[in-house]
Amino acid sequence: MKTEIKIPVWWRHGGMMYRRDCLPINYPEHTYNYIKNQLGLVPEKYGVCHPIQEKYKSMTKEQLISVIVELEQEIESYASRT
């Protein structure tokens, strides 16, 4: 296993430069997705966690359950509109 990898911080697209870690989470060139899909490696082994995991990592179990309940209610609300 490699102990170190090099990831370009900037990504050029259409004449513009974008920071990989500022791209939308589901974008293929986002840092996490770049390591996983382009390099074929497990990002967590190199200290790069999924951005959503990072967002919730400091929450308690009760806080996470509360978020899940709110999201379930929001989904049900959308579903009932259609």
C-alpha positions as CSV (number, residue, x, y, z in Angstrom):
1,M,0.0,0.0,0.0
2,K,1.2,3.5,-0.8
3,T,1.8,5.6,2.3
4,E,1.5,8.9,0.4
5,I,-0.5,10.1,-2.6
6,K,-0.4,13.4,-4.5
7,I,-3.8,15.0,-5.3
8,P,-3.9,18.1,-7.4
9,V,-5.6,20.8,-5.3
10,W,-6.8,22.7,-8.4
11,W,-8.8,21.3,-11.3
12,R,-9.0,23.2,-14.6
13,H,-12.4,23.0,-16.5
14,G,-13.4,25.3,-19.3
15,G,-10.7,27.8,-18.7
16,M,-11.6,28.1,-15.0
17,M,-9.7,26.7,-12.0
18,Y,-11.6,25.1,-9.2
19,R,-10.4,23.8,-5.8
20,R,-11.4,20.1,-5.6
21,D,-12.5,20.3,-2.0
22,C,-14.9,23.2,-2.9
23,L,-16.7,21.3,-5.7
24,P,-20.1,19.8,-4.9
25,I,-19.9,16.5,-2.9
26,N,-21.2,14.3,-5.7
27,Y,-19.0,15.8,-8.4
28,P,-16.5,13.3,-9.8
29,E,-13.5,15.7,-9.4
30,H,-14.2,16.4,-5.7
31,T,-11.1,15.3,-3.7
32,Y,-12.9,12.3,-2.1
33,N,-14.3,11.1,-5.4
34,Y,-11.0,11.7,-7.2
35,I,-9.1,9.5,-4.9
36,K,-11.8,6.8,-5.0
37,N,-12.6,6.8,-8.7
38,Q,-9.5,8.1,-10.5
39,L,-6.8,6.6,-8.2
40,G,-8.8,3.5,-7.3
41,L,-7.9,3.9,-3.6
42,V,-9.8,4.1,-0.3
43,P,-9.7,7.8,0.7
44,E,-10.1,7.1,4.4
45,K,-6.8,5.2,4.4
46,Y,-5.1,8.5,3.4
47,G,-7.0,10.7,5.9
48,V,-9.7,11.9,3.6
49,C,-13.2,11.3,4.9
50,H,-16.4,11.6,2.9
51,P,-17.6,15.3,3.2
52,I,-21.0,14.2,4.6
53,Q,-19.3,12.0,7.2
54,E,-17.2,15.1,8.2
55,K,-20.3,17.2,8.5
56,Y,-21.9,14.8,11.1
57,K,-18.8,13.3,12.9
58,S,-19.1,15.5,16.0
59,M,-22.8,14.7,16.6
60,T,-24.1,12.4,19.3
61,K,-26.3,9.4,18.5
62,E,-29.3,11.3,19.7
63,Q,-28.5,14.3,17.5
64,L,-28.1,12.0,14.4
65,I,-31.4,10.3,15.1
66,S,-33.0,13.8,15.3
67,V,-31.6,14.7,11.9
68,I,-32.8,11.4,10.4
69,V,-36.3,12.0,11.8
70,E,-36.4,15.5,10.3
71,L,-35.2,14.2,6.9
72,E,-37.8,11.4,7.0
73,Q,-40.5,14.0,7.7
74,E,-39.3,16.2,4.9
75,I,-39.3,13.3,2.5
76,E,-42.8,12.3,3.5
77,S,-43.9,15.9,3.0
78,Y,-42.5,16.0,-0.5
79,A,-44.1,12.6,-1.3
80,S,-47.5,13.7,-0.2
81,R,-47.4,16.7,-2.5
82,T,-47.2,14.6,-5.6
